[in-house]
Amino acid sequence: MTPAELARTVLRSVRGAVEEQELSVSVPARIVVQPPPRPGCGDYASNVALQLARQAGRPAREVAEILRKRLSKSAGIARVEIAGPGFLNFTLGDEAQVALVREVLARGDGYGGVPAAGQSPVSADPSAHTATDPATAPAVEPAADPTTAPADDDRAAVVAEALARIDAAAGLGDRRAEGQPVLAPAPYDLATLIARLGADEARWVLLRPAAQDPVRVPERPVQRESNPRFRVQYACARARALGRHARELGFGSEPGDVGAPVRGQVADDGSSDGAGSAAQALKSFHTLLATYPSVVESAARLRAPDRVVRHLEATADAFFRWHDVYPPLPVGEQKPLAVHRARLALAEAGRTVLANGLRLLGISAPEHL
């Protein structure tokens, strides 16, 4: 179950409670679910009961209890708990993570976007543009010629192009007539940045800051993991390499149980509990894959491509933490097992999200680095 599916399930529970006169409220147009602010509070949380409480004329916890009883019977939800003043915390069933990987792989280049009319939610148009080459993305008329425009116009042109792709993915169409965010100026024009940093790094530098934040230009491009752009591209390339090596070993991917972490390895998240740290690394990776579509939607709605940039950085970091404790390839004389096929599928799902996000930003997703 993805966050979007969970939100629809919560919305149906509200509608059902209204229809059966358990609640007297207007059914909201949409429900927001998101990862909880701290571990130990389930997989996702929603404040819908607090939003409805005043209109219902009842305490928020009472509204939450009405919804909890309905939601606890829903397929894919293992547990629903009420926290604090009336938050609903959801723990998904074990099959939810496998279903997520299946959906990401089934939709491929289309994951994170709105399916076209008449298209299955878990299928992608085979003629769609590939996620590996931004040059094949839908053509976008730039706001200005980046080789001749002033530096501030250059940043606006790059942001406008990225937002046009993000809008299309979110199903919002062409929104350029609605205006673009007011941006802090860039210190150099795009041609100078490309000559100094290369095309990918130049775009990343212009898209990474929030609209009013200053553009920080490095002295030179750094091809190591301390560079966030390189780290994202490297994670994408590493996931592709895992697939190549797996084929050489004679096995492919199949979503399933990824098994237990490697003994003696812990995820680097500051936890003193190795098993708990590894489990958190796996959960964080799954959560970032699941929330990618909502990040694309919020980036479009808020005119903020930097949200996609930050999400890709977090996803790449989570990929490496997970990869280190759940290696997708057999080690030594070990034969490929079902857990390796499942881990390979999860790595491919991570690559899909990273490549799709890079495509939206107009940045390449290379097969080799």
C-alpha positions as a Markdown table, in Angstrom:
| # | Residue | x | y | z |
|---|---|---|---|---|
| 1 | Met | 0.0 | 0.0 | 0.0 |
| 2 | Thr | 1.4 | 3.4 | -1.1 |
| 3 | Pro | 0.7 | 6.6 | 0.8 |
| 4 | Ala | -1.7 | 7.6 | -2.0 |
| 5 | Glu | -3.6 | 4.3 | -1.6 |
| 6 | Leu | -3.6 | 4.8 | 2.2 |
| 7 | Ala | -4.9 | 8.3 | 1.8 |
| 8 | Arg | -7.8 | 7.0 | -0.4 |
| 9 | Thr | -8.5 | 4.3 | 2.2 |
| 10 | Val | -8.8 | 6.9 | 4.9 |
| 11 | Leu | -11.0 | 9.1 | 2.7 |
| 12 | Arg | -13.3 | 6.1 | 2.1 |
| 13 | Ser | -13.5 | 5.6 | 5.9 |
| 14 | Val | -14.5 | 9.2 | 6.4 |
| 15 | Arg | -17.1 | 8.9 | 3.7 |
| 16 | Gly | -18.5 | 5.7 | 5.2 |
| 17 | Ala | -18.8 | 7.3 | 8.6 |
| 18 | Val | -20.7 | 10.2 | 7.1 |
| 19 | Glu | -23.0 | 8.0 | 5.1 |
| 20 | Glu | -23.8 | 5.9 | 8.1 |
| 21 | Gln | -24.3 | 9.0 | 10.2 |
| 22 | Glu | -21.4 | 8.3 | 12.6 |
| 23 | Leu | -20.0 | 11.7 | 11.7 |
| 24 | Ser | -21.7 | 14.9 | 10.6 |
| 25 | Val | -19.0 | 16.6 | 8.5 |
| 26 | Ser | -18.3 | 17.5 | 5.0 |
| 27 | Val | -16.1 | 14.9 | 3.3 |
| 28 | Pro | -12.8 | 16.5 | 2.6 |
| 29 | Ala | -11.5 | 16.6 | -1.0 |
| 30 | Arg | -8.2 | 15.0 | 0.0 |
| 31 | Ile | -6.5 | 13.4 | 3.0 |
| 32 | Val | -2.8 | 13.8 | 3.8 |
| 33 | Val | -0.8 | 11.0 | 5.2 |
| 34 | Gln | 2.9 | 11.2 | 5.8 |
| 35 | Pro | 5.7 | 9.5 | 7.6 |
| 36 | Pro | 5.6 | 10.1 | 11.4 |
| 37 | Pro | 8.0 | 12.6 | 12.9 |
| 38 | Arg | 9.9 | 10.0 | 14.9 |
| 39 | Pro | 10.5 | 6.2 | 14.8 |
| 40 | Gly | 8.1 | 3.9 | 16.8 |
| 41 | Cys | 4.9 | 5.6 | 15.6 |
| 42 | Gly | 4.0 | 3.3 | 12.7 |
| 43 | Asp | 4.7 | 3.7 | 9.0 |
| 44 | Tyr | 2.4 | 6.7 | 8.3 |
| 45 | Ala | 0.4 | 9.2 | 10.3 |
| 46 | Ser | -2.6 | 11.5 | 9.6 |
| 47 | Asn | -4.2 | 14.4 | 11.4 |
| 48 | Val | -7.6 | 14.0 | 9.7 |
| 49 | Ala | -9.4 | 13.5 | 13.0 |
| 50 | Leu | -8.1 | 16.8 | 14.3 |
| 51 | Gln | -9.2 | 18.5 | 11.1 |
| 52 | Leu | -12.7 | 17.1 | 11.3 |
| 53 | Ala | -13.2 | 17.5 | 15.1 |
| 54 | Arg | -14.5 | 21.1 | 15.2 |
| 55 | Gln | -17.0 | 20.5 | 12.3 |
| 56 | Ala | -18.1 | 17.3 | 13.9 |
| 57 | Gly | -18.6 | 19.0 | 17.3 |
| 58 | Arg | -16.7 | 16.2 | 19.0 |
| 59 | Pro | -13.3 | 15.6 | 20.6 |
| 60 | Ala | -10.6 | 14.8 | 18.1 |
| 61 | Arg | -9.8 | 11.5 | 19.8 |
| 62 | Glu | -13.5 | 10.5 | 19.6 |
| 63 | Val | -13.5 | 11.2 | 15.9 |
| 64 | Ala | -10.2 | 9.2 | 15.6 |
| 65 | Glu | -11.7 | 6.2 | 17.4 |
| 66 | Ile | -14.6 | 6.1 | 14.9 |
| 67 | Leu | -12.2 | 6.1 | 12.0 |
| 68 | Arg | -9.8 | 3.7 | 13.7 |
| 69 | Lys | -12.5 | 1.0 | 14.0 |
| 70 | Arg | -13.2 | 1.3 | 10.3 |
| 71 | Leu | -9.6 | 1.4 | 9.2 |
| 72 | Ser | -8.5 | -1.5 | 11.3 |
| 73 | Lys | -10.5 | -3.8 | 9.0 |
| 74 | Ser | -8.9 | -2.5 | 5.8 |
| 75 | Ala | -6.7 | -4.8 | 3.7 |
| 76 | Gly | -3.0 | -3.9 | 3.9 |
| 77 | Ile | -3.2 | -2.2 | 7.3 |
| 78 | Ala | -1.9 | -4.3 | 10.2 |
| 79 | Arg | -2.6 | -1.8 | 13.0 |
| 80 | Val | -4.1 | 1.6 | 13.6 |
| 81 | Glu | -3.4 | 3.5 | 16.8 |
| 82 | Ile | -4.4 | 6.9 | 18.2 |
| 83 | Ala | -1.7 | 9.1 | 19.5 |
| 84 | Gly | -1.6 | 12.4 | 21.3 |
| 85 | Pro | -4.6 | 14.7 | 20.8 |
| 86 | Gly | -6.0 | 12.5 | 17.9 |
| 87 | Phe | -3.4 | 11.6 | 15.4 |
| 88 | Leu | -3.9 | 8.3 | 13.6 |
| 89 | Asn | -0.8 | 6.2 | 13.3 |
| 90 | Phe | -0.8 | 3.4 | 10.7 |
| 91 | Thr | 1.4 | 0.3 | 10.6 |
| 92 | Leu | 1.1 | -1.5 | 7.3 |
| 93 | Gly | 1.2 | -5.3 | 6.7 |
| 94 | Asp | 4.3 | -7.1 | 5.7 |
| 95 | Glu | 3.0 | -7.5 | 2.2 |
| 96 | Ala | 2.8 | -3.7 | 1.7 |
| 97 | Gln | 6.6 | -3.3 | 1.1 |
| 98 | Val | 6.5 | -6.1 | -1.6 |
| 99 | Ala | 3.5 | -4.5 | -3.2 |
| 100 | Leu | 5.3 | -1.2 | -3.3 |
| 101 | Val | 8.3 | -2.6 | -5.1 |
| 102 | Arg | 6.0 | -4.4 | -7.6 |
| 103 | Glu | 4.2 | -1.1 | -8.3 |
| 104 | Val | 7.4 | 0.9 | -8.8 |
| 105 | Leu | 8.8 | -1.7 | -11.2 |
| 106 | Ala | 5.5 | -2.1 | -13.1 |
| 107 | Arg | 5.1 | 1.6 | -13.7 |
| 108 | Gly | 8.8 | 2.2 | -14.4 |
| 109 | Asp | 9.4 | 5.6 | -16.0 |
| 110 | Gly | 5.8 | 6.5 | -15.1 |
| 111 | Tyr | 6.2 | 6.0 | -11.4 |
| 112 | Gly | 5.7 | 9.3 | -9.6 |
| 113 | Gly | 3.4 | 10.7 | -12.2 |
| 114 | Val | -0.3 | 10.6 | -13.0 |
| 115 | Pro | -1.3 | 7.7 | -15.4 |
| 116 | Ala | -2.7 | 8.9 | -18.7 |
| 117 | Ala | -6.5 | 8.6 | -19.2 |
| 118 | Gly | -7.4 | 5.0 | -19.7 |
| 119 | Gln | -4.1 | 3.7 | -18.5 |
| 120 | Ser | -3.8 | 1.3 | -15.6 |
| 121 | Pro | -2.4 | 2.8 | -12.5 |
| 122 | Val | 0.3 | 0.2 | -12.5 |
| 123 | Ser | 1.3 | 0.3 | -16.1 |
| 124 | Ala | 3.5 | 2.7 | -18.1 |
| 125 | Asp | 3.2 | 3.7 | -21.7 |
| 126 | Pro | 6.0 | 1.7 | -23.4 |
| 127 | Ser | 6.6 | 4.6 | -25.8 |
| 128 | Ala | 7.2 | 7.0 | -22.9 |
| 129 | His | 10.5 | 8.9 | -22.7 |
| 130 | Thr | 13.2 | 7.0 | -20.9 |
| 131 | Ala | 14.4 | 8.0 | -17.5 |
| 132 | Thr | 18.1 | 7.8 | -18.5 |
| 133 | Asp | 18.3 | 10.7 | -20.9 |
| 134 | Pro | 16.8 | 14.1 | -20.1 |
| 135 | Ala | 17.2 | 15.1 | -23.7 |
| 136 | Thr | 14.4 | 12.7 | -24.6 |
| 137 | Ala | 12.0 | 14.3 | -22.0 |
| 138 | Pro | 9.0 | 16.3 | -23.4 |
| 139 | Ala | 10.2 | 19.5 | -25.0 |
| 140 | Val | 9.8 | 22.6 | -22.9 |
| 141 | Glu | 10.0 | 26.1 | -24.2 |
| 142 | Pro | 12.6 | 27.9 | -22.0 |
| 143 | Ala | 11.8 | 31.1 | -20.3 |
| 144 | Ala | 14.9 | 32.6 | -21.9 |
| 145 | Asp | 17.9 | 31.6 | -24.0 |
| 146 | Pro | 20.3 | 30.4 | -21.3 |
| 147 | Thr | 23.4 | 31.2 | -23.4 |
| 148 | Thr | 22.6 | 34.9 | -23.7 |
| 149 | Ala | 20.2 | 35.7 | -20.8 |
| 150 | Pro | 21.4 | 37.4 | -17.6 |
| 151 | Ala | 22.3 | 35.1 | -14.7 |
| 152 | Asp | 19.1 | 35.7 | -12.8 |
| 153 | Asp | 17.1 | 34.9 | -16.0 |
| 154 | Asp | 19.2 | 31.8 | -16.5 |
| 155 | Arg | 18.2 | 30.4 | -13.1 |
| 156 | Ala | 14.6 | 31.3 | -13.9 |
| 157 | Ala | 14.8 | 29.4 | -17.2 |
| 158 | Val | 16.2 | 26.3 | -15.6 |
| 159 | Val | 13.6 | 26.3 | -12.8 |
| 160 | Ala | 10.8 | 26.9 | -15.3 |
| 161 | Glu | 11.9 | 23.9 | -17.5 |
| 162 | Ala | 12.1 | 21.7 | -14.4 |
| 163 | Leu | 8.7 | 22.8 | -13.2 |
| 164 | Ala | 7.2 | 22.2 | -16.6 |
| 165 | Arg | 8.3 | 18.6 | -16.4 |
| 166 | Ile | 7.2 | 18.3 | -12.8 |
| 167 | Asp | 3.8 | 19.8 | -13.6 |
| 168 | Ala | 3.4 | 17.3 | -16.5 |
| 169 | Ala | 4.3 | 14.4 | -14.2 |
| 170 | Ala | 1.8 | 15.6 | -11.6 |
| 171 | Gly | -0.9 | 15.8 | -14.2 |
| 172 | Leu | -1.3 | 19.6 | -13.9 |
| 173 | Gly | -0.6 | 20.5 | -17.5 |
| 174 | Asp | 1.2 | 23.8 | -18.5 |
| 175 | Arg | 1.1 | 26.2 | -15.6 |
| 176 | Arg | 3.7 | 28.7 | -16.9 |
| 177 | Ala | 0.9 | 31.3 | -17.4 |
| 178 | Glu | 0.3 | 31.2 | -13.6 |
| 179 | Gly | 3.8 | 32.7 | -13.0 |
| 180 | Gln | 7.0 | 31.3 | -11.6 |
| 181 | Pro | 8.5 | 31.7 | -8.1 |
| 182 | Val | 10.6 | 34.7 | -7.3 |
| 183 | Leu | 14.2 | 33.6 | -7.2 |
| 184 | Ala | 17.4 | 34.8 | -5.6 |
| 185 | Pro | 19.8 | 35.6 | -8.5 |
| 186 | Ala | 22.6 | 33.3 | -9.5 |
| 187 | Pro | 26.2 | 34.7 | -9.4 |
| 188 | Tyr | 27.0 | 33.5 | -12.9 |
| 189 | Asp | 25.1 | 32.9 | -16.2 |
| 190 | Leu | 24.4 | 29.3 | -17.2 |
| 191 | Ala | 27.1 | 29.2 | -20.0 |
| 192 | Thr | 29.7 | 30.2 | -17.4 |
| 193 | Leu | 28.4 | 27.6 | -14.9 |
| 194 | Ile | 28.4 | 24.8 | -17.6 |
| 195 | Ala | 32.0 | 25.7 | -18.7 |
| 196 | Arg | 33.1 | 25.6 | -15.0 |
| 197 | Leu | 31.1 | 22.7 | -13.6 |
| 198 | Gly | 29.6 | 20.7 | -16.5 |
| 199 | Ala | 25.9 | 20.7 | -17.5 |
| 200 | Asp | 24.6 | 18.3 | -14.8 |
| 201 | Glu | 26.4 | 20.1 | -11.9 |
| 202 | Ala | 25.3 | 23.5 | -13.2 |
| 203 | Arg | 21.6 | 22.5 | -13.3 |
| 204 | Trp | 21.9 | 20.9 | -9.8 |
| 205 | Val | 23.5 | 24.1 | -8.4 |
| 206 | Leu | 20.7 | 26.2 | -9.7 |
| 207 | Leu | 17.8 | 23.8 | -8.7 |
| 208 | Arg | 19.0 | 22.7 | -5.3 |
| 209 | Pro | 18.4 | 25.9 | -3.3 |
| 210 | Ala | 14.9 | 27.0 | -2.3 |
| 211 | Ala | 13.6 | 30.0 | -4.3 |
| 212 | Gln | 14.9 | 32.7 | -2.0 |
| 213 | Asp | 18.1 | 30.9 | -0.9 |
| 214 | Pro | 21.4 | 32.0 | -2.4 |
| 215 | Val | 23.0 | 29.9 | -5.1 |
| 216 | Arg | 26.3 | 28.4 | -3.9 |
| 217 | Val | 28.7 | 27.6 | -6.6 |
| 218 | Pro | 31.6 | 25.2 | -5.9 |
| 219 | Glu | 35.1 | 26.1 | -7.1 |
| 220 | Arg | 35.1 | 22.9 | -9.2 |
| 221 | Pro | 33.0 | 19.8 | -9.7 |
| 222 | Val | 33.9 | 17.1 | -7.2 |
| 223 | Gln | 33.3 | 13.5 | -8.4 |
| 224 | Arg | 33.0 | 11.9 | -5.0 |
| 225 | Glu | 30.3 | 11.1 | -2.5 |
| 226 | Ser | 30.7 | 14.4 | -0.6 |
| 227 | Asn | 29.0 | 16.0 | -3.6 |
| 228 | Pro | 25.2 | 15.4 | -3.4 |
| 229 | Arg | 24.7 | 15.5 | -7.2 |
| 230 | Phe | 27.4 | 12.9 | -7.7 |
| 231 | Arg | 26.0 | 10.8 | -4.8 |
| 232 | Val | 22.6 | 10.6 | -6.4 |
| 233 | Gln | 24.0 | 9.7 | -9.9 |
| 234 | Tyr | 26.3 | 7.2 | -8.3 |
| 235 | Ala | 23.5 | 5.5 | -6.4 |
| 236 | Cys | 21.6 | 5.2 | -9.7 |
| 237 | Ala | 24.6 | 3.9 | -11.6 |
| 238 | Arg | 25.4 | 1.5 | -8.7 |
| 239 | Ala | 21.9 | 0.0 | -8.9 |
| 240 | Arg | 22.2 | -0.5 | -12.6 |
| 241 | Ala | 25.6 | -2.2 | -12.1 |
| 242 | Leu | 23.9 | -4.6 | -9.6 |
| 243 | Gly | 21.5 | -5.7 | -12.3 |
| 244 | Arg | 24.4 | -6.3 | -14.7 |
| 245 | His | 26.3 | -8.4 | -12.2 |
| 246 | Ala | 23.3 | -10.4 | -11.3 |
| 247 | Arg | 22.7 | -11.3 | -14.9 |
| 248 | Glu | 26.3 | -12.4 | -15.1 |
| 249 | Leu | 25.6 | -14.7 | -12.1 |
| 250 | Gly | 22.5 | -16.0 | -13.8 |
| 251 | Phe | 19.6 | -14.5 | -11.8 |
| 252 | Gly | 17.2 | -11.7 | -12.0 |
| 253 | Ser | 15.0 | -9.7 | -9.7 |
| 254 | Glu | 11.7 | -10.7 | -8.0 |
| 255 | Pro | 10.0 | -8.6 | -5.3 |
| 256 | Gly | 9.7 | -10.5 | -2.0 |
| 257 | Asp | 11.1 | -10.8 | 1.5 |
| 258 | Val | 14.6 | -9.2 | 1.6 |
| 259 | Gly | 15.5 | -11.4 | 4.6 |
| 260 | Ala | 17.7 | -10.5 | 7.6 |
| 261 | Pro | 20.7 | -8.1 | 7.4 |
| 262 | Val | 24.2 | -9.3 | 7.1 |
| 263 | Arg | 25.7 | -10.2 | 10.5 |
| 264 | Gly | 28.3 | -7.8 | 11.8 |
| 265 | Gln | 27.0 | -4.9 | 9.6 |
| 266 | Val | 25.0 | -2.0 | 11.0 |
| 267 | Ala | 23.5 | 1.0 | 9.2 |
| 268 | Asp | 25.3 | 4.2 | 10.0 |
| 269 | Asp | 22.4 | 6.1 | 11.6 |
| 270 | Gly | 23.9 | 6.5 | 15.1 |
| 271 | Ser | 21.9 | 3.6 | 16.6 |
| 272 | Ser | 23.7 | 1.3 | 19.1 |
| 273 | Asp | 21.3 | -1.5 | 18.2 |
| 274 | Gly | 22.6 | -3.2 | 15.0 |
| 275 | Ala | 19.4 | -5.1 | 14.2 |
| 276 | Gly | 17.2 | -2.0 | 14.9 |
| 277 | Ser | 19.5 | 0.2 | 12.9 |
| 278 | Ala | 19.4 | -2.2 | 9.9 |
| 279 | Ala | 15.6 | -2.4 | 10.1 |
| 280 | Gln | 15.3 | 1.3 | 10.2 |
| 281 | Ala | 17.6 | 1.6 | 7.2 |
| 282 | Leu | 15.2 | -0.7 | 5.3 |
| 283 | Lys | 12.1 | 1.1 | 6.4 |
| 284 | Ser | 13.6 | 4.5 | 5.5 |
| 285 | Phe | 14.4 | 3.3 | 2.0 |
| 286 | His | 10.9 | 1.9 | 1.5 |
| 287 | Thr | 9.3 | 5.1 | 2.8 |
| 288 | Leu | 11.3 | 7.4 | 0.5 |
| 289 | Leu | 10.3 | 5.2 | -2.5 |
| 290 | Ala | 6.7 | 5.3 | -1.4 |
| 291 | Thr | 6.5 | 9.1 | -0.9 |
| 292 | Tyr | 8.2 | 10.0 | -4.1 |
| 293 | Pro | 4.9 | 10.6 | -6.0 |
| 294 | Ser | 3.6 | 12.9 | -3.2 |
| 295 | Val | 6.9 | 14.9 | -3.4 |
| 296 | Val | 6.4 | 15.4 | -7.1 |
| 297 | Glu | 2.9 | 16.6 | -6.5 |
| 298 | Ser | 3.9 | 19.0 | -3.7 |
| 299 | Ala | 6.9 | 20.3 | -5.8 |
| 300 | Ala | 4.4 | 21.1 | -8.5 |
| 301 | Arg | 1.8 | 22.7 | -6.2 |
| 302 | Leu | 4.3 | 24.8 | -4.3 |
| 303 | Arg | 6.5 | 25.6 | -7.4 |
| 304 | Ala | 9.5 | 24.2 | -5.6 |
| 305 | Pro | 11.7 | 21.8 | -7.7 |
| 306 | Asp | 14.2 | 21.9 | -4.8 |
| 307 | Arg | 11.8 | 19.4 | -3.0 |
| 308 | Val | 12.6 | 16.8 | -5.7 |
| 309 | Val | 16.3 | 17.5 | -5.3 |
| 310 | Arg | 16.3 | 17.0 | -1.6 |
| 311 | His | 14.2 | 13.9 | -1.9 |
| 312 | Leu | 16.7 | 12.4 | -4.4 |
| 313 | Glu | 19.5 | 13.1 | -2.0 |
| 314 | Ala | 17.7 | 11.4 | 0.9 |
| 315 | Thr | 16.8 | 8.4 | -1.4 |
| 316 | Ala | 20.4 | 8.0 | -2.5 |
| 317 | Asp | 21.7 | 8.2 | 1.1 |
| 318 | Ala | 19.0 | 5.6 | 2.2 |
| 319 | Phe | 20.0 | 3.4 | -0.7 |
| 320 | Phe | 23.6 | 3.2 | 0.4 |
| 321 | Arg | 22.7 | 2.6 | 4.1 |
| 322 | Trp | 20.3 | -0.2 | 3.0 |
| 323 | His | 22.7 | -1.7 | 0.4 |
| 324 | Asp | 25.5 | -2.0 | 3.0 |
| 325 | Val | 23.4 | -4.2 | 5.4 |
| 326 | Tyr | 21.2 | -6.0 | 2.8 |
| 327 | Pro | 23.7 | -6.8 | 0.0 |
| 328 | Pro | 21.8 | -7.7 | -3.2 |
| 329 | Leu | 24.5 | -10.0 | -4.6 |
| 330 | Pro | 25.8 | -13.3 | -3.2 |
| 331 | Val | 29.1 | -13.2 | -1.4 |
| 332 | Gly | 32.0 | -15.6 | -2.1 |
| 333 | Glu | 30.7 | -19.1 | -2.9 |
| 334 | Gln | 27.2 | -18.3 | -1.9 |
| 335 | Lys | 24.5 | -19.3 | -4.4 |
| 336 | Pro | 21.8 | -16.7 | -5.4 |
| 337 | Leu | 18.8 | -17.1 | -3.1 |
| 338 | Ala | 15.3 | -15.7 | -3.1 |
| 339 | Val | 16.5 | -12.9 | -0.7 |
| 340 | His | 19.0 | -11.8 | -3.4 |
| 341 | Arg | 16.3 | -11.6 | -6.0 |
| 342 | Ala | 14.1 | -9.6 | -3.6 |
| 343 | Arg | 17.0 | -7.2 | -2.7 |
| 344 | Leu | 17.8 | -6.8 | -6.4 |
| 345 | Ala | 14.2 | -5.8 | -7.1 |
| 346 | Leu | 14.3 | -3.3 | -4.3 |
| 347 | Ala | 17.6 | -1.8 | -5.7 |
| 348 | Glu | 15.9 | -1.6 | -9.1 |
| 349 | Ala | 13.0 | 0.2 | -7.6 |
| 350 | Gly | 15.4 | 2.7 | -6.0 |
| 351 | Arg | 17.1 | 3.2 | -9.4 |
| 352 | Thr | 13.7 | 3.9 | -10.9 |
| 353 | Val | 12.9 | 6.6 | -8.5 |
| 354 | Leu | 16.3 | 8.2 | -8.8 |
| 355 | Ala | 16.3 | 8.1 | -12.6 |
| 356 | Asn | 12.8 | 9.5 | -12.8 |
| 357 | Gly | 13.6 | 12.3 | -10.5 |
| 358 | Leu | 16.8 | 13.2 | -12.3 |
| 359 | Arg | 14.8 | 13.2 | -15.6 |
| 360 | Leu | 12.4 | 15.7 | -14.1 |
| 361 | Leu | 15.3 | 18.0 | -13.2 |
| 362 | Gly | 16.9 | 17.7 | -16.7 |
| 363 | Ile | 19.9 | 15.9 | -15.3 |
| 364 | Ser | 21.4 | 12.7 | -16.7 |
| 365 | Ala | 21.1 | 9.3 | -15.0 |
| 366 | Pro | 24.3 | 7.6 | -16.3 |
| 367 | Glu | 24.7 | 3.8 | -16.5 |
| 368 | His | 28.4 | 4.1 | -15.5 |
| 369 | Leu | 30.3 | 6.6 | -13.3 |
